Amino acid sequence: MAPVPAGAPSVPTMPGAPTTDARADDDNFLLLREAARQNDAARVNALASRLPGNYPLASYVDYYRLKPRLRDAAPDEVREVLRRHEGTAVAEQLRGEWLLELGRRRDWAGFEREAGQLARSDNLQIRCYALLARASRGEQVGQEARALLGNPPAYGEACAALVAQLSQSGQFSDADLLWQLRLAGEADATGPARRIALLLGASDTRAAQAVDVPAVAMARGIGNTRAERAIYLVAVGRMARTSLKLATVGLQKNSPKLSSEERAIGWASIAHAASIALAPEAATYWQRAHGVPLTNEQLQWQARIALRHGNWKLVRSSIEAMPPALRAENAWTYWLARADRHGGRTQEANAVFERIASPHHFYGQLALDELGRQVVAPPPVPPVTAAEVAAVGANPSLQRALRFYALRLRAEGNREWSWGLHGMTDRQLLAAGELARRNELLDRTVETSLRTRTEFDYAQRFPAPHLEVLQPAAQSLGLDKAWVYGLIRQESRFITDARSGVGASGLMQVMPATGKWVAAKIGMDNFVHGMLNDLRTNITLGANYMNMVLENFDGDEILATAAYNAGPSRARAWRAKLDAPMEGAVFVESIPFSETRNYVRNVLANATNYAAVFENKPQSIRTRLRPVQPRARAAILP
C-alpha cells in the first residue's frame, strides 16, 4: 500500500485513550447494552437518559430502548424508530426482530408491509412467516415450503406453524410429514419431531424417545400404524450413531413388519451413520437403501462413500439426485466433472472444470489442476490513494464499526462493517480493506478484500504480518511458512487476542492444555496460561505443535491440518480406516466432521496461495494433496 502523503485527508481510526466524559458515556453504553440483553426496561431507560443525543452510537441507544418492550410495543412506535434510522444496520436488525414479532401476532398486513423493506431475506423463520401469511389467504405454497423446510433445528415457532397450517389445509400430505419426521430425527431435533408426530396422530412422547433415547424407543416395539413405524425408524437411525450393531439387529428383526420402502429408509439411516463412522459396511448398507428418496445429508454421504470406493457411477447418480442448489456447490460440481472424466466424457468435464477454475477456493484450485494450470498470484493492483481511504472512512457504518471495535464489541462491529460495504465498487472495497489494516483489523481487511470481483489485492487477501517473528520460528523447525500462514489465516484471521468458544487463544488458537504440553516438550519452564495471548509465545507454541503433528503424521499436511483442528486422535482414527493409499482430495472430502473438512480445504487452499506469493512462481494444490497412506505411527500426541 502507498504511504499516506503529508497533508492528506484524515482517516478515521479507533480512538485511543478517551476523555473522562467519553469514557463515562462508553461505560454507560456498555451497561445499557447489557440491560437490554437482560430485558430490564427500567434500567435501560435510566441508562439511556444519561447518554447525550450526539453519542456516536445513538441509533443503538434507540434500539436498546425499544428491544425489551418489543413484544408489547405499538406498531407506530416501532415504525418511528425504523424511519429515524432507515438504511442502517441497526434498522435492519430491528426490522428483522419486529417481523418475527408481527408473525407471532399473525399481523399479516403489518408483516408484509415491513417484509418488503427488509434488505436481506435469508432468515428461515421470516421466510416461513412469509409463506404462512400467503397460506392464510388460501394461496398454494406447499411446493415452496418443501424446498425451504430442510433444517428442523432452526424452525422455531414460525416454521412449526407453517407445517401445521399446510397439514391442516391439505397442502402437506402424510408423506410430507413423514419426510419432516425423518429430517428431525436425522438432525437430533426433538421439538420438531414431537410436533410432527402429533400432526400424524402419533405419540409425541414416543417421538421424543426415538430421538433422545433410541434404545428405549426400539425396545417398545415397532407399533402398528405407518406413523409409529416411522418413529421406530427414527430410533433406528439415532441408535446407529452410537451402535451400528444394535441398529442393524433391530431393523433386521422387524423387517417382516415393514414395507420395502420403510426397510430402505431404515437402511439409509444406518448407511448414513456408518458413512460418518467410515465403517467398511457403509457401501453395502447404501445398496440396501437403493430406490428410496434420500435426504441432502444422506445423498452427500452416499457420494462420499462412493468416492472412497471409486464407484464413479454411484458418485454421478448421487450428485444428480441432489437439489439444484446443492448440486451447484463447488464441491459437487467438481466431483460430477470428475465422474464425467472417468466416464470418458472429457470434453464435458473440462467445460465444467473451466466454469469453477479459480485460485480463490479449494475446488477451484483442484479444477485448475485438472486443466493443467496452476495457481498464480495476480499482479499488484494500483495502490489505493489517501483520498480513496478517506472517502470510505467517512462511511457512517464503518465509523460505527470502528467505535464498536474500540469498545471490544466485535460482533456488532462486524455487522456494521459488513453493512457499510454494501454496494461498494472494487476500488472502494480495497480502500476499506486498507482502512481496516490501518486500524489493525486484519480480519476485516481479509473479509473486505474477498468481496472484490475483478481487482485482487493479495497483500490484503493473504497478509503476512509478524513475519519477523514467524519466519525464524518456521525456519528453525523446517516448517513451510506458507502452510503456517494458511493455518493462521483460517484459525484467527490474524486477530492476536482471538479466543474461541472452547478456550483456544491467540493467532494460532492454541488450547491451554496443548500450550502447557508443548511448553514442557520444548523446555519453556516459565509457561503460564496467560502467555498464550503473547504474540511471540503463541507463535512459538503453535509452530512447534504444528511441527510435532506433522512429524507424527509422516509429513502429511492433510492429516496434520486435520489433527490441528480436530485433534491427533481423531486424525489417527480416520487414517486407520484406510487399507490402501487414498487420493488426498477424496480423503479430505470424506472427513467426518464438516467443520474439520472445511478447515482442511481452506488451510490447504490458503497455503497454496501464500506459496505463490512467497515463492513468486506458479503452485499446484496437488503438492499438498499427496495420497494419504494407511500406515500410522506409534507416537502419541494429546
Residue, then its C-alpha position, 0 to 999 in steps of 0.5 A: m500500500a502507498p504511504v499516506p502523503a503529508g497533508a492528506p485527508s484524515v482517516p478515521t481510526m479507533p480512538g485511543a485513550p478517551t476523555t473522562d466524559a467519553r469514557a463515562d458515556d462508553d461505560n454507560f453504553l456498555l451497561l445499557r447494552e447489557a440491560a437490554r440483553q437482560n430485558d430490564a426496561a427500567r434500567v435501560n431507560a435510566l441508562a439511556s437518559r444519561l447518554p447525550g443525543n450526539y453519542p456516536l452510537a445513538s441509533y443503538v441507544d434507540y434500539y436498546r430502548l425499544k428491544p425489551r418492550l418489543r413484544d408489547a410495543a405499538p406498531d407506530e412506535v416501532r415504525e418511528v424508530l425504523r424511519r429515524h434510522e432507515g438504511t442502517a444496520v441497526a434498522e435492519q436488525l430491528r426490522g428483522e426482530w419486529l417481523l418475527e414479532l408481527g408473525r407471532r401476532r399473525d399481523w399479516a398486513g403489518f408483516e408484509r408491509e415491513a417484509g418488503q423493506l427488509a434488505r436481506s431475506d435469508n432468515l428461515q423463520i421470516r421466510c416461513y412467516a412469509l409463506l404462512a401469511r400467503a397460506s392464510r389467504g388460501e394461496q398454494v405454497g406447499q411446493e415452496a415450503r418443501a424446498l425451504l423446510g430442510n433444517p428442523p433445528a432452526y424452525g422455531e415457532a414460525c416454521a412449526a406453524l407453517v407445517a401445521q397450517l399446510s397439514q391442516s389445509g391439505q397442502f402437506s400430505d402424510a408423506d410430507l410429514l413423514w419426510q419432516l419426521r425423518l429430517a428431525g430425527e436425522a438432525d437430533a431435533t426433538g421439538p420438531a419431531r414431537r410436533i410432527a408426530l402429533l400432526l400424524g396422530a402419533s405419540d409425541t412422547r414416543a417421538a421424543q424417545a426415538v430421538d433422545v433415547p433410541a434404545v428405549a424407543m426400539a425396545r417398545g416395539i415397532g407399533n402398528t400404524r405407518a406413523e409409529r413405524a416411522i418413529y421406530l425408524v427414527a430410533v433406528g437411525r439415532m441408535a446407529r450413531t452410537s451402535l451400528k450393531l444394535a441398529t442393524v439387529g433391530l431393523q433386521k428383526n422387524s423387517p417382516k413388519l415393514s414395507s420395502e420402502e420403510r426397510a430402505i429408509g431404515w437402511a439409509s439411516i444406518a448407511h448414513a451413520a456408518s458413512i460418518a463412522l467410515a465403517p467398511e459396511a457403509a457401501t453395502y448398507w447404501q445398496r440396501a437403501h437403493g430406490v428410496p428418496l434420500t435426504n441432502e445429508q444422506l445423498q452427500w454421504q452416499a457420494r462420499i462413500a462412493l468416492r472412497h470406493g471409486n464407484w464413479k457411477l454411484v458418485r454421478s447418480s448421487i450428485e444428480a439426485m441432489p437439489p439444484a442448489l446443492r448440486a451447484e456447490n463447488a464441491w459437487t460440481y467438481w466431483l460430477a466433472r470428475a465422474d464425467r472424466h472417468g466416464g470418458r466424457t472429457q470434453e464435458a468435464n473440462a467445460v465444467f472444470e473451466r466454469i469453477a477454475s479459480p485460485h480463490h477456493f479449494y475446488g477451484q484450485l483442484a479444477l485448475d489442476e485438472l486443466g493443467r494450470q496452476v495457481v498464480a498470484p495476480p499482479p499488484v493492483p494500483p495502490v489505493t490513494a489517501a483520498e480513496v481511504a478517506a472517502v470510505g472512512a467517512n462511511p457512517s457504518l464503518q465509523r460505527a464499526l470502528r467505535f464498536y471495535a474500540l469498545r471490544l464489541r466485535a460482533e456488532g462491529n462486524r455487522e456494521w462493517s459488513w453493512g457499510l460495504h454494501g454496494m461498494t465498487d472494487r476500488q472502494l472495497l480495497a480502500a476499506g480493506e486498507l482502512a481496516r489494516r490501518n486500524e489493525l483489523l486484519d480480519r476485516t481487511v481479509e473479509t473486505s478484500l474477498r468481496t472484490r470481483t475483478e481487482f485482487d489485492y493479495a497483500q490484503r487477501f493473504p497478509a503476512p504480518h509478524l513475519e519477523v517473528l514467524q519466519p525464524a520460528a518456521q525456519s528453525l523447525g523446517l516448517d513451510k511458512a506458507w502452510v503456517y500462514g494458511l493455518i493462521r489465516q483460517e484459525s484467527r484471521f490474524i486477530t492476536d487476542a482471538r479466543s474461541g468458544v472452547g478456550a483456544s487463544g491467540l493467532m494460532q488458537v492454541m488450547p491451554a492444555t496443548g500450550k502447557w504440553v508443548a511448553a514442557k516438550i520444548g523446555m519453556d519452564n516459565f509457561v503460564h496460561g496467560m502467555l498464550n495471548d503473547l504474540r511471540t509465545n503463541i507463535t512459538l507454541g503453535a509452530n512447534y505443535m504444528n511441527m510435532v503433528l506433522e512429524n507424527f503424521d509422516g509429513d502429511e499436511i492433510l492429516a496434520t491440518a486435520a489433527y490441528n483442528a480436530g485433534p491427533s486422535r481423531a486424525r489417527a482414527w480416520r487414517a486407520k480406516l484406510d487399507a490402501p493409499m487414498e487420493g488426498a482430495v477424496f480423503v479430505e472430502s470424506i472427513p467426518f466432521s464438516e467443520t474439520r473438512n472445511y478447515v482442511r480445504n481452506v488451510l490447504a487452499n490458503a497455503t497454496n496461495y501464500a506459496a505463490v506469493f512467497e515463492n513468486k512462481p506458479q503452485s499446484i494444490r496437488t503438492r499438498l494433496r499427496p495420497v494419504q497412506p494407511r500406515a500410522r505411527a506409534a507416537i502419541l500426541p494429546 
